[in-house]
Amino acid sequence: MSSHRSRMPRAGTRPRRTAARSLPVVDETSAGGLIIDVQDGRAVTAVIARRNRGGRLEWCLPKGHLEGNETAEQAAVREIAEETGITGRVLRHLATVDYWFAGEDHRVHKVVHHFLLEALGGSLTTENDPDHEAEDVEWVTLDDVARRLAYPNERRIVAAAREILVGDG
């Protein structure tokens, strides 16, 4: 009989996840945000629907990875145009959010720069999304968009944009 005892967690404790900590880390940077237009006297923003890792359709702000030597502002303009069909210009930075998630063989540290953009033209479409991640796109009033969005950090970004635009954040 061996003197080695297996380590069982005590009641009310959670086992340590040492395996996740030993995975290599990949840094990713994305940019996107709120593109605002005025339609029938109301402020609207374009939001997209995409599938989460579990396969559920979720509404979110358009965003994507920086490419080559792009700045975050350039990537935000490009990604929003690709995922929504709407071209715009950056008015100001709203927020930078960072979070972690684990893939099969690595952990990801993701940083997302969100901007407020003014819509300049275009028509709503997901046809120009090269990754085909955006399944749907809609204009949603600024008053209603927070209720539509799946992620709390994006709802906070909308609140910051509302405060800038209408002063009632």
Backbone hydrogen bonds, N-H to C=O, Kabsch-Sander energy under -0.5 kcal/mol:
donor,donor_aa,acceptor,acceptor_aa,energy
8,M,6,S,-0.8
13,T,10,R,-2.0
18,T,16,R,-1.0
21,R,17,R,-1.1
22,S,18,T,-1.2
22,S,19,A,-0.5
23,L,20,A,-1.0
26,V,107,R,-2.8
28,E,109,H,-2.5
30,S,111,V,-2.8
31,A,64,G,-2.5
32,G,113,H,-2.2
33,G,62,P,-2.0
34,L,115,F,-2.0
35,I,33,G,-0.5
36,I,34,L,-0.6
36,I,117,L,-3.2
37,D,44,V,-2.4
39,Q,37,D,-0.5
39,Q,42,R,-2.8
42,R,39,Q,-1.9
44,V,37,D,-2.9
45,T,140,V,-2.7
46,A,35,I,-1.1
47,V,138,E,-2.5
48,I,60,C,-2.6
49,A,136,D,-2.3
50,R,58,E,-2.5
52,N,56,R,-2.6
55,G,52,N,-2.2
58,E,50,R,-3.0
60,C,48,I,-2.9
64,G,31,A,-1.9
66,L,29,T,-1.9
70,E,67,E,-2.2
75,A,71,T,-2.4
76,A,72,A,-2.4
77,V,73,E,-2.1
78,R,74,Q,-2.4
79,E,75,A,-3.3
80,I,76,A,-2.4
81,A,77,V,-2.0
82,E,78,R,-2.8
83,E,79,E,-2.8
84,T,80,I,-2.1
85,G,80,I,-0.5
85,G,81,A,-1.9
86,I,80,I,-0.7
87,T,85,G,-0.5
87,T,121,G,-2.4
89,R,118,E,-1.9
91,L,116,L,-3.4
92,R,116,L,-1.4
94,L,114,H,-2.9
95,A,114,H,-1.5
97,V,112,V,-2.6
99,Y,110,K,-2.2
101,F,108,V,-1.9
103,G,106,H,-3.6
107,R,24,P,-2.8
108,V,101,F,-3.6
109,H,26,V,-2.6
110,K,99,Y,-2.9
110,K,108,V,-0.7
111,V,28,E,-2.4
112,V,97,V,-3.3
113,H,30,S,-2.5
114,H,95,A,-3.3
114,H,112,V,-0.6
115,F,32,G,-2.4
116,L,92,R,-2.9
117,L,34,L,-3.3
117,L,115,F,-0.5
118,E,89,R,-2.6
119,A,36,I,-2.9
120,L,87,T,-3.3
121,G,87,T,-1.3
123,S,85,G,-0.8
125,T,84,T,-2.2
129,D,126,T,-1.7
132,H,129,D,-1.1
135,E,49,A,-3.6
135,E,133,E,-0.6
136,D,49,A,-1.1
138,E,47,V,-2.2
140,V,45,T,-2.4
142,L,43,A,-2.7
144,D,141,T,-0.9
145,V,141,T,-1.8
147,R,144,D,-0.7
148,R,144,D,-0.9
148,R,145,V,-0.7
149,L,145,V,-1.7
150,A,59,W,-2.5
154,E,151,Y,-0.5
155,R,151,Y,-1.7
156,R,152,P,-2.1
157,I,153,N,-1.5
158,V,154,E,-2.0
159,A,155,R,-1.9
160,A,156,R,-2.0
161,A,157,I,-2.2
162,R,158,V,-2.8
163,E,159,A,-2.2
164,I,160,A,-1.8
165,L,161,A,-2.8
166,V,162,R,-3.4
167,G,162,R,-1.0
167,G,163,E,-0.8
168,D,162,R,-0.6
